[in-house]
Amino acid sequence: MNFVIVGTNFISDTFLKAALTTTNFTLYGLCSRKITTANEFLKKYPKDSIQQTKVFHSIEEVCADKLVDAVYIASPNHLHAPQAIQCLNANIHVLGEKPSASNSNELKQIIAAAKRNKCLYMEALMTTHLPNFRVLQDQLPRIGKVRKFLGQYSQYSSRYELYLKGDTPNWCLAEYANGALVDLGIYPLSLISALWGKPTSVLASGIKLATGVDGAGDLILTYNLAENTKQAVISYSKICNGDNISEFQGELGRIEIEFVALLMKITLILNDGTKEIISKPFDDNSMKFELQHFISLLEEGKTESQINSFEFSEQIMAVMDEARKQIQVVYPADEC
């Protein structure tokens, strides 16, 4: 498959390192506005891996090339939707980095374009594709009726230092559709969305920076079900560190997770004193699993993932929309 990577930031690096271990992947092109940036990115890799790679300077150039099969979009957040729609309209399949769009309205436009053009679109949320996600699903019944999920992802951003000195790094800019929720909070949110679906209610609070984005925040999601009312409490931050331990609490015990984005270590702790590490060894190429799934969908001629489905992305985006509304974080796309 001829892939083009759109964007040259660290996540593109992580993606390419994983992709080069995957079958049926060819780095056909790299899309970057500056040729110097593209060359700096490519020179980190063995020439035999990327020797035929083309450099595109705009998404329009990518869409005009009939040899492009698929794109991985890792550009700034506010460009995710318009670039995905352009590619889908050019009959190019899209693996779009999270968040899929700035808001639910943009996501609906992406999905409409995918359906209209009979192309595959999938949001690149990796957690649901990790082998330990299946382990978690299988082991949850052991803690009985699950009542609560505590999800934490708090990681101090080195670029916050620039903000404190008066600079404005991209993650601090509302015009780039950024902030701590869509960058870090989305990971525990996506995990619980995959397992529990749509919440009955959303309560959000946050710490807003002067630039208009959230530097930190908390969500309380309630799931009012006839037989089992549950609650998810999600805490996230880019302006302070946390231990990043998450856990599911059930009536017979709990399951503890280290680093929720990657499910690095999962421990079962039962009320009777049983303690057992249930996770499988961690693979550094964590992004390869979502890419392998995406390529398998292309090979099978499918246009929607059964794992990161349209409904899955819509549920996550709806929660983030409501949370941002309550925290009063507004993106330019919200006003369109």
C-alpha positions in Angstrom: 0.0 0.0 0.0 1.4 3.4 -0.9 1.0 5.6 2.2 1.7 9.3 2.6 2.4 10.7 6.0 1.0 14.2 6.5 3.0 16.1 9.1 6.6 15.7 10.5 6.2 15.9 14.3 7.2 13.3 16.9 4.0 11.2 16.4 4.8 10.9 12.7 8.2 9.5 13.8 6.6 7.0 16.1 4.2 6.0 13.4 6.8 5.5 10.7 9.1 3.4 13.1 6.1 1.1 13.7 5.0 1.1 10.0 8.4 0.0 8.8 7.9 -3.3 10.8 4.5 -3.8 9.1 3.9 -5.8 5.9 2.2 -4.2 2.9 3.3 -0.7 3.9 5.3 1.5 1.6 6.2 5.1 2.5 5.3 6.6 -0.8 5.4 10.2 0.3 5.8 12.7 3.1 3.7 15.9 3.1 5.5 19.0 4.6 5.3 22.7 3.8 9.0 23.0 4.1 11.5 20.8 2.1 14.1 21.3 4.8 11.8 19.9 7.4 10.9 17.0 5.2 14.6 16.2 4.5 15.4 16.4 8.2 12.7 14.0 9.0 13.6 11.5 6.3 17.4 11.5 6.9 16.8 9.7 10.3 15.8 6.5 8.4 17.9 4.0 6.4 17.8 5.0 2.7 16.7 1.5 1.6 13.5 2.0 3.7 12.6 5.4 2.2 14.6 5.8 -1.0 11.5 6.2 -3.2 9.8 8.6 -0.9 8.3 11.7 -2.6 8.0 15.0 -0.8 4.7 16.8 -1.2 4.3 20.5 -0.1 0.5 20.6 0.1 -2.5 18.3 0.6 -3.6 19.3 -2.8 -0.4 17.8 -4.3 -1.1 14.6 -2.4 -4.7 14.4 -3.7 -3.6 14.9 -7.3 -1.3 11.9 -7.2 -3.2 8.8 -8.4 -0.6 6.4 -6.9 -1.5 7.4 -3.3 -3.5 4.6 -1.7 -3.8 6.0 1.9 -2.7 8.9 4.1 -1.8 9.1 7.8 -2.8 12.6 8.9 -0.7 13.9 11.8 -0.9 17.6 11.1 -2.1 20.2 13.6 -5.5 19.3 15.0 -7.4 22.1 13.3 -6.3 20.6 9.9 -7.4 17.0 10.6 -10.9 17.4 9.3 -10.4 19.6 6.2 -7.4 17.4 5.1 -9.2 14.2 5.7 -12.2 15.4 3.7 -10.0 16.5 0.8 -8.3 13.1 0.7 -11.5 11.1 0.9 -13.0 13.2 -1.9 -9.9 12.2 -3.9 -10.7 8.6 -3.2 -7.7 8.2 -0.8 -8.2 6.2 2.4 -7.5 8.0 5.6 -6.0 7.0 9.0 -6.6 10.2 11.0 -4.6 11.0 14.1 -6.6 11.8 17.2 -8.6 13.9 17.7 -10.3 13.1 14.5 -11.7 16.7 14.2 -12.2 19.9 16.1 -15.8 19.0 17.0 -18.7 16.7 16.2 -19.9 18.8 13.2 -16.5 18.3 11.5 -16.5 14.6 12.3 -19.9 14.2 10.7 -18.5 15.8 7.6 -15.6 13.3 7.6 -17.9 10.4 7.9 -20.2 11.7 5.2 -17.2 12.1 2.8 -16.0 8.5 3.6 -19.5 7.0 2.9 -20.0 9.1 -0.2 -16.7 8.1 -1.7 -16.8 4.5 -0.4 -13.4 5.1 1.3 -12.0 3.9 4.6 -11.7 6.4 7.4 -10.5 5.4 10.9 -9.4 7.5 13.8 -5.9 6.6 15.0 -6.6 5.8 18.6 -4.2 3.0 19.4 -5.3 1.8 22.8 -8.2 -0.3 21.6 -5.8 -2.2 19.2 -3.2 -3.2 21.8 -3.1 -6.9 22.9 -3.6 -5.8 26.5 -6.9 -4.2 25.6 -8.2 -7.7 24.9 -6.7 -8.9 28.2 -8.5 -6.1 30.0 -11.8 -7.0 28.4 -11.4 -10.7 29.2 -10.4 -10.1 32.9 -12.9 -7.4 33.9 -15.6 -10.0 34.9 -13.3 -11.3 37.6 -13.8 -8.1 39.7 -17.6 -8.6 39.7 -20.0 -5.8 39.0 -17.9 -2.9 38.0 -18.9 0.4 39.7 -16.2 2.9 39.0 -13.3 3.8 36.6 -10.6 6.2 37.6 -8.6 7.3 34.6 -5.5 9.5 34.9 -3.1 11.0 32.4 -1.2 13.9 33.7 2.1 14.7 32.1 4.0 18.0 32.5 4.7 19.5 29.1 8.3 20.7 28.5 6.8 23.3 26.3 4.8 24.7 29.2 8.0 26.3 30.2 7.9 28.3 27.0 4.4 29.4 27.8 5.5 30.6 31.3 8.2 32.7 29.6 5.6 34.4 27.4 5.8 32.2 24.3 2.8 30.4 22.8 3.6 26.7 21.8 1.1 25.1 19.5 -0.6 23.0 22.2 -1.6 26.2 24.0 -3.4 27.7 21.0 -7.1 27.4 20.6 -6.9 28.3 16.9 -5.0 25.0 16.5 -7.9 23.1 18.3 -5.5 22.1 21.1 -5.5 21.7 24.9 -5.0 19.0 27.5 -8.3 17.2 27.0 -7.9 16.5 23.3 -4.2 15.7 23.8 -4.1 13.6 26.9 -7.6 13.3 28.4 -8.8 11.6 25.2 -6.8 8.4 26.1 -8.7 7.4 29.3 -11.8 8.7 27.7 -11.4 6.5 24.6 -10.7 3.4 26.8 -13.9 3.9 28.8 -15.9 4.8 25.7 -14.8 1.5 24.0 -15.9 -0.5 27.1 -18.9 1.4 28.4 -20.2 3.4 25.4 -22.1 6.7 25.7 -22.5 8.2 29.2 -25.8 9.4 30.6 -24.3 12.6 31.8 -21.1 14.6 31.6 -19.8 17.0 34.3 -16.5 18.8 33.5 -14.2 21.3 35.2 -10.9 22.6 34.0 -8.0 25.1 34.4 -8.0 27.5 31.4 -4.8 29.1 30.3 -4.8 32.8 29.1 -4.6 31.5 25.5 -8.1 29.9 25.9 -7.2 26.2 26.1 -7.4 23.9 29.0 -4.1 23.1 30.8 -5.8 20.5 33.0 -9.2 19.2 33.9 -11.5 16.5 35.2 -14.5 14.7 33.9 -17.2 12.8 35.7 -19.2 10.5 33.4 -22.2 8.8 34.8 -23.8 5.7 33.2 -27.3 5.2 34.6 -28.2 1.6 33.7 -31.1 -0.4 35.1 -28.9 -3.1 36.7 -25.6 -1.3 37.2 -25.1 2.4 37.6 -21.4 3.2 36.9 -19.2 6.3 37.1 -16.0 7.2 35.3 -13.8 9.9 36.8 -11.1 11.1 34.4 -8.2 13.5 35.4 -5.8 14.9 32.9 -3.1 17.7 32.8 -0.3 19.1 30.7 0.8 21.5 33.5 1.6 19.0 36.2 2.7 15.4 36.6 0.7 12.5 38.0 1.4 8.9 38.8 -0.7 7.9 35.8 -2.3 4.9 37.5 -5.8 4.1 36.4 -8.1 1.5 37.8 -11.5 -0.2 37.4 -13.2 -0.8 40.7 -15.6 -3.7 41.1 -17.5 -5.3 43.9 -15.1 -8.2 44.0 -11.9 -6.3 43.5 -10.1 -3.9 41.2 -7.9 -3.8 38.1 -5.0 -1.4 38.2 -3.4 0.0 34.9 -0.1 1.7 34.5 -0.1 4.4 31.8 -3.6 4.1 30.3 -2.6 5.1 26.8 -0.4 2.1 26.3 -1.8 -0.3 29.0 1.8 -1.0 30.0 1.1 -3.1 33.1 -2.3 -4.4 34.3 -2.7 -5.9 37.7 -5.7 -7.8 39.1 -6.3 -7.2 42.8 -9.2 -9.1 44.4 -10.9 -8.6 47.7 -9.7 -12.0 48.9 -6.1 -10.9 48.6 -5.3 -12.3 45.2 -2.8 -10.2 43.3 -1.9 -11.1 39.7 -0.2 -9.3 36.8 -2.4 -10.1 33.9 -0.9 -8.0 31.2 1.3 -9.3 28.3 4.8 -8.0 27.7 4.8 -4.5 26.3 5.8 -3.9 22.7 7.6 -0.6 21.9 6.1 -0.4 18.4 2.6 0.2 19.9 1.3 2.0 16.9 1.8 -1.0 14.6 -1.4 -2.7 15.8 -3.7 0.0 14.7 -1.9 0.2 11.3 -2.0 -3.5 10.8 -5.8 -3.4 11.5 -6.2 -0.4 9.1 -4.3 -2.3 6.3 -6.3 -5.4 6.8 -9.5 -3.4 6.4 -8.1 -2.1 3.1 -7.2 -5.5 1.9 -10.7 -6.8 2.7 -12.3 -3.8 1.0 -14.0 -2.5 4.1 -14.8 1.2 4.7 -15.3 1.2 8.5 -13.5 -0.4 11.4 -15.4 -2.5 13.8 -13.0 -1.5 16.5 -12.6 2.2 16.1 -16.0 2.6 14.4 -17.7 5.8 13.4 -19.9 5.5 16.5 -16.9 5.1 18.7 -15.3 8.3 17.4 -18.7 10.1 17.6 -19.2 9.2 21.3 -15.7 10.4 22.2 -16.2 13.7 20.3 -19.6 14.3 21.9 -18.1 14.0 25.4 -15.3 16.4 24.5 -17.6 18.9 22.9 -19.8 19.0 26.1 -16.7 19.1 28.3 -15.2 22.0 26.4 -18.6 23.8 26.5 -18.6 23.5 30.3 -15.0 24.6 30.6 -15.6 27.3 28.0 -12.8 26.3 25.6 -13.8 27.5 22.2 -12.2 26.6 18.8 -12.7 28.6 15.6 -14.5 25.6 14.1 -17.1 25.8 16.8 -18.3 29.1 15.5 -18.8 27.9 11.9 
